[in-house]
Amino acid sequence: MISRVLSAELAEHAGQRVTIAGWVHRRRRLKSVSFLVVRDRAGLAQAVTANDPPSGTRQAGPSDWGLPAEETVVAVTGTVAANPQAPGGHELVEPSIEVLARPGAAPPFDLYRPAVTAALPTVLDHAPVALRHPLLRAPLKIAAAGVAGFRETLDRLGFTEIHTPKIVGSATESGANVFAIDYFGRPAYLAQSPQFYKQAMVGVFERVYEVGPVFRAEPHDTVRHLAQYTSLDAELGFIRDHRDVMAVLREVVAGMLESVRRRAAPAVSLLGLRLPEVPAEIPVVHFTEAQRLTCSSEPDLSPAQERWLSEWADREHGSEFLFVTGYPMAKRPFYTHPDPHRPGYTNGFDLLFRGLELVTGGQRLHRYDDYVRALAARGEDTGPYEGYLQAFRYGMPPHGGFALGLERWTARLTGAANVRQVAAFPRDLHRLTP
Amino acid sequence: MISRVLSAELAEHAGQRVTIAGWVHRRRRLKSVSFLVVRDRAGLAQAVTANDPPSGTRQAGPSDWGLPAEETVVAVTGTVAANPQAPGGHELVEPSIEVLARPGAAPPFDLYRPAVTAALPTVLDHAPVALRHPLLRAPLKIAAAGVAGFRETLDRLGFTEIHTPKIVGSATESGANVFAIDYFGRPAYLAQSPQFYKQAMVGVFERVYEVGPVFRAEPHDTVRHLAQYTSLDAELGFIRDHRDVMAVLREVVAGMLESVRRRAAPAVSLLGLRLPEVPAEIPVVHFTEAQRLTCSSEPDLSPAQERWLSEWADREHGSEFLFVTGYPMAKRPFYTHPDPHRPGYTNGFDLLFRGLELVTGGQRLHRYDDYVRALAARGEDTGPYEGYLQAFRYGMPPHGGFALGLERWTARLTGAANVRQVAAFPRDLHRLTP
């Protein structure tokens, strides 16, 4: 490995001669000295160098500076000196610069400007270079930290990680919005969720989770839908009802935030984020109460109602999180467990966060006969579900689970208006590259 | 949550009255007592109960036992008593049994028999119930522990987790063996690897990894190929050459094994596995030396040669792992970095483990012009690679990486002859369900 220290470690090497390596983030020429700001995975560091004797021309351009252009890959060796103005309070003096690779073109927008000056389509078209901008890579670091916290929490609670098929023989969640695929000459589909597999695996490991891609042929161009997104799925058995699932979800969300604080502190600080607190008990309203509060009689909550309820929870309960429970049967998938005490309503829930539905979950049916009845009630044949229903023929405990969309979570945390801003290479109706 | 202790925790509750919950693994009736063996996620536990007064018939069948059938989901409350013959050395006496869910059918084969009595197709057709067999679920536990060790090691080394598109606009690794998909009326493909994306992300985070599904429309029915498998991918920048990648890979493999030992000890013990030691320095042979040793002049190694070389490494170096480096250009993908000292050969490597190629990796090209030249040399147009090549226009450090197939790794560790035995719901030429 190239022997070097990271930008963030300079202070530990004050007075020593060390090498840093990274990309030229910015060159700046003052009257008698020039600065070379280098970007590496840990942040920025600067090297300061005396200017060459005046070249005679007053308007010497960047190519005359003797400093490599922005995005050149360099290793810079110098002596670490304190300078309160430098990033991290230290800089390299008396540097020698080795060029490791030269760029063939200038980036489509200046990566060194504090704000992102390009519009979203330009950013997305040039993702491999655009994501180098500190403000654009920070959300991906926060996403990674969140996922690590998801796993860490569930590992601690005795869950087992699984990997399930993304190619399935029949459309699962619903017939609509599936991508068709040619599977050795036979029709097949991309999985819209690991729903049925994670339920089946409750029969094997009791508590399972999966982090993986799911696919929705979403024909609408919205700021909160992607054709592929990363779904954080969990499912657990031996519950009493959906409230046990909500309790685990509360731990998971708290664990994800704790992990973001611990693992992505520089990104949080760079973006100036205020991370939410998770109350020991997240407030809960029943769907009928949510209707009453928003003066509605519709069988589902609109985005405007979700926003209103979120604000209400913040105002009344000091919580940026709110559980809505008991959604009507008609609006939940057939595998949702009904509320035994309230006909027409379910043990399904949503978790709202900052005005948006973040997680959907609930208790599921666990008896084979109940599945057959539930499908019949919707006028559906059991045929396409045979593989799915198999697990329930052989004894399944009461169970439930939830799914959290990673991009939606990251967008809410970072204040991104569009989920495309927090996915490395988003896929949507119009976008298949890069 | 149903209040209970796990089977493996019984010993900690000696003398107390506790509840266990799980599936009826087996019923056994002796002359005066009967045993109910319960399986939960931690293992097996038994409850012992006095038989009812003799029913008068000498050949009372299982239905007369008064004990629920195999795979019934139960909660059993009893007093913990020591019994050296019981699983874990303790059992529940004076039990009361609550049935949580009854199976509608008997499993396709007896899950309680120590060995798996069904043939592989039966196991795969009935995966949701078959995987409940302790011998069949153990490899999945070992797989999960291995993946956890992969991430843990790379997190420690400063890597960032990424999630990349599985739907791509053009076939990447090679034109063959890709699944075609209808993407909103346009042709698209399932990604054969995250290769290009992980390379691009080296420009953002320097060191990245991804755990995710990859897809190969493999038209051959072999014991080591699947149409979907879980790929453990890593890529890192600022390397000197492929040897730095090999050093990281050595750490990763050691970390995966350490994690299996720590997180999956019961599964390792149940399967009676001997886990390999990873030498501080894994032995290395150059491809030309491997040819000499196996008396071959072919431009690639056959499975038989790989086996021979593995045995040789074990015999000569006491290592079950062997690096083969320097594969010929003609046999490696176009993005492979040539060996600057040996024309015609590359900085690409394979890691052999117990006779099989487990990992492929190497140093990659990092200059845009080198990519253009490499594609031209293979008579390929740069058009389909534009998105890929973009990252290299803007300055990329010397970098490399590797990919490890999770199912192949797990099969080698557990001694499974077929990768289908260690995937929960495998996909192949003939199999699309369950």
Interface residues (C-beta under 8 A of the other chain):
Chain A: M1 I2 R4 A21 G22 W23 V24 D40 R41 E71 T72 V73 L100 A101 R102 P103 G104 A105 P107 H126 A127 P128 V129 L131 R132 R137 L140 K141 A143 A144 V147 A148 R151 D155 G158 T160 E161 I162 H163 T164 P165 K166 I167 V168 G169 F179 A180 I181 D182 Y183 F184 R186 A188 L190 Y197 A200 M201 G203 V204 F205 E206 R207 V211 G212 P213 F215 A217 P219 A227 Q228 T230 F238 I239 R240 D244 A247 H366 R367 Y368 D369 E386 G387 Y388 Q390 A391 F392 R393 Y394 G395 M396 P397 P398 L406 A423 A424 F425 R427 L429 L432 T433 P434
Chain B: M1 I2 R4 A21 W23 V24 D40 R41 E71 T72 V73 L100 A101 R102 P103 G104 A105 P107 H126 A127 P128 V129 L131 R132 R137 L140 K141 A143 A144 V147 A148 R151 D155 G158 T160 E161 I162 H163 T164 P165 K166 I167 V168 G169 F179 A180 I181 D182 Y183 F184 R186 A188 L190 Y197 A200 M201 G203 V204 F205 E206 R207 V211 G212 P213 F215 A217 P219 A227 Q228 T230 F238 I239 R240 D244 A247 H366 R367 Y368 D369 E386 G387 Y388 Q390 A391 F392 R393 Y394 G395 M396 P397 P398 L406 A423 A424 F425 R427 L429 L432 T433 P434
